[in-house]
Amino acid sequence: MHKRLQNFITEFPRQFWIVFTGTLINSTGGGMVFPFLTLYLNQHLNLSMTWVGVILAFWSVSGLFGQIAGGTFADRFGRKRLMAFSLALNACALATFGFVETFAAAVAVVIVAGFSNALYQPARDAMIADLVGSAKRPHAYSLIRVVANFGLTIGPALGGFLAAQSYLIPFLANASATFTYFLITATLMRETKPPTTPHQPNAAAPGNLLTVLRDTRFIVFLVGGVLCTFLAAQMMAVLPVYMNSAFGLGASYYGWVMTTNAAMVVMLQFLITRATIHLPRLLLAATGAILYALGVGSVGLSDTFPHFILAMALYTLGELILVPTASALTADLAPADLRGRYMGMYGLTWAVGFGIGPILGGLISDALSPRVVWFLTAPAGLCAALIFLALARFAPLHPRPAPPPPAT
């Protein structure tokens, strides 16, 4: 057993495990805050769900710019430098968030937090692609998801308890965890950005963001990703308020719903990835999207705490299949000098989905009925599945061949 574990650890480079450890610390802090953010804004600042959706839209819009900037800067200035800067800035924003008392102050802090958080993601994912070869990337991204969600199994339960005492405490705990990860990045990591060669007169021009936008198949794939993250936003941002307002199930109950999500990822993610790694990736993506739709739609049929647990479990099965598949596919499609930009564009699916999701969910909830939200949004997952299946049939996405090693 010890020998097998040792062999498994040596499959990945040392710096990957440093990223792995930092992710655990950071995700534990994030789990203390994010699941309860809508409740904080709704109860502490007395904002309606529509205005809560507006604030989260500012988060997502700032994240959209952060993803674009993060992808470009990661390719231009390096992964380590951008990761350290974004973590330090995010820690400052999170510490400030616990002290906001007005809508305007919440918007200002959300913009900084959303931008700095989004800067980090493309750099980290590009660093993993730099460190790990194509064949092992699904496993690598699965491991990162496992450890992130292990942190989330701890974070929501602890955050729900702390939030019941004071909303300030989980914000400060989150900021401390993020700053700790900044110190790890600054002191223990090395730069991994592939070296660039001088541009030759007869060589093709170096790639840029326009190069990514011209990759039509990848952009169509991202549209399907946006539809899926739109549904993720309902489960992460709209569900806690729905459970509380319609059924009297407060922060601690939703904390356990999120803990279910995270615990399933911890226990099942690596096993599911290992079992499905040789299957067509777009078919896997379509399967995950259908499970997203079933999970979100089943919330509208739920009326007790166990029902909400089951709905989250169904949604999480889709997440286990889709998310690492999409990350690995993006890394494989990206040229070495554009990995940051491709990862930034993939990250936009989360920024756009979470920008549209909470505000539209809030509008439907306020204008029609909270229960209607789930039936009107669930079909987005079926549309995403059709997109992935159409790509698999008419424009399959093949991994980009690895570049030859530099001449010595």
C-alpha positions, -999 to +999 in steps of 0.1 A: +000+000+000+028+024+009+047+015-022+016+021-044+011+055-028+047+064-033+045+054-069+013+074-074+029+106-059+060+103-081+037+102-112+034+140-108+062+166-103+069+181-069+054+215-079+021+200-088+018+188-052+026+223-039-003+236-060-023+207-046-016+218-010-022+254-017-055+246-033-066+227-002-059+257+021-075+282-003-106+261-009-112+255+028-113+293+033-135+298+003-160+272+014-165+292+046-179+322+026-191+316-009-220+292-001-235+318+023-227+349+002-263+353-011-277+348+025-252+375+037-263+400+011-300+391+015-302+391+053-273+413+065-278+440+039-315+435+035-313+432-003-340+415-024-330+385-046-330+407-077-304+431-061-284+402-048-283+389-084-271+423-095-242+422-071-233+387-082-235+400-118-209+426-109-187+398-095-191+378-127-185+408-151-153+417-132-144+380-133-149+381-171-123+408-175-101+390-150-102+358-170-093+376-202-065+396-185-054+365-165-050+344-196-030+371-214-008+380-185-001+343-176+013+338-212+031+371-212+045+375-177+044+340-163+022+318-141+039+322-107+040+360-107+003+363-117-008+337-092+010+355-063-003+389-073-039+377-076-039+358-043-025+388-024-051+412-039-079+387-033-070+383+004-073+420+009-107+422-008-120+392+012-109+408+045-127+440+035-160+422+025-169+414+061-171+451+069-194+463+041-227+479+052-241+493+020-250+482-015-224+505-031-196+492-008-206+456-016-204+463-053-170+479-050-155+450-030-172+424-053-155+440-084-121+437-068-127+402-054-142+389-087-113+404-108-085+391-086-100+357-082-104+353-119-068+364-126-056+333-106-075+305-125-059+307-160-024+309-145-029+279-122-045+258-149-018+267-174+009+259-148-007+224-144-007+220-182+030+230-182+039+205-155+018+175-166+017+157-200-015+153-220-021+116-210-022+125-173-039+158-174-074+145-167-060+128-136-042+160-126-072+182-130-093+156-111-069+156-082-071+194-080-109+192-080-107+165-053-086+185-030-105+217-036-137+199-028-122+183+002-116+218+015-153+225+007-164+195+028-148+213+057-155+249+048-194+250+045-201+232+077-176+253+096-187+285+077-223+279+086-214+276+123-192+307+121-218+327+101-244+320+128-221+338+153-210+366+130-206+370+092-173+388+098-155+357+111-157+335+080-146+364+058-115+370+079-108+333+080-111+331+042-087+360+037-062+344+060-063+312+040-058+330+007-029+350+021-013+317+033-015+304-002+001+336-015+031+330+008+034+294-005+033+305-041+058+333-036+084+312-017+081+276-029+071+277-065+092+282-097+081+296-130+068+271-155+059+292-186+075+277-217+104+298-230+095+319-261+118+320-291+125+352-311+101+357-340+116+348-373+107+368-405+093+338-424+077+322-393+040+324-385+031+353-362+029+344-325-006+337-313-029+361-294-064+363-281-077+366-317-061+333-324-083+317-297-114+335-310-109+321-345-109+285-331-146+280-340-150+246-326-136+256-292-159+287-291-189+265-298-178+242-270-176+272-247-212+281-254-222+247-241-200+254-210-218+286-203-252+269-204-239+244-178-224+270-155-257+289-158-272+259-140-243+257-116-252+292-105-287+282-097-274+255-073-247+277-057-264+311-055-302+307-058-307+275-039-297+287-004-322+316-005-349+293-020-344+267+008-345+294+035-374+315+022-397+287+010-390+260+035-373+277+065-340+257+059-313+282+068-275+284+064-266+253+083-289+231+061-275+245+029-240+240+043-248+203+045-261+203+009-229+218-003-209+194+019-227+166+000-215+181-033-179+184-020-179+150-003-190+133-035-162+149-054-137+138-028-149+102-028-158+097-064-140+121-087-108+102-092-126+069-096-150+083-122-122+100-141-102+068-141-132+048-153-141+072-181-107+085-192-107+065-225-143+074-235-149+102-261-147+134-242-175+152-259-198+123-252-188+126-216-195+163-216-230+157-230-237+131-203-226+156-176-248+183-191-279+160-190-272+152-154-270+190-147-304+195-161-319+166-142-304+178-109-316+214-113-350+203-125-355+180-095-351+209-071-385+221-082-399+188-071-382+190-037-398+201-005-378+185+023-341+186+033-334+150+021-349+159-013-325+188-016-296+165-008-307+141-035-311+169-061-276+181-053-262+145-056-277+142-091-263+175-102-229+166-087-227+134-108-228+156-138-202+178-124-179+148-117-181+139-154-180+173-171-156+196-153-123+177-154-131+165-190-136+201-201-104+213-184-083+185-199-098+191-233-090+229-231-054+221-221-050+197-250-063+220-276-042+250-266-007+256-281+020+258-255+023+296-259-015+302-256-023+279-227-031+309-204-054+325-230-073+292-237-077+286-200-088+322-196-115+317-223-126+285-206-128+303-173-152+328-190-178+301-191-179+304-153-179+342-153-207+345-179-228+316-164-226+331-129-232+365-143-264+355-160-276+328-136-282+345-103-298+377-118-321+357-141-329+333-113-336+362-090-359+379-116-379+347-122-382+341-084-394+377-077-416+381-107-432+346-110-425+320-083-394+306-066-404+271-076-407+281-113-370+290-115-360+253-115-383+242-143-375+272-166-337+269-162-331+231-163-335+229-201-303+248-205-285+216-197-303+197-224-293+225-249-257+221-238-258+183-243-271+189-279-242+213-286-216+187-274-232+159-293-233+180-325-196+188-321-189+151-316-208+143-348-198+171-372-166+188-358-148+165-333-122+181-311-089+164-313-060+171-289-033+193-304+000+173-310+027+181-284+054+203-298+088+187-305+114+192-278+138+221-284+170+212-303+201+208-281 
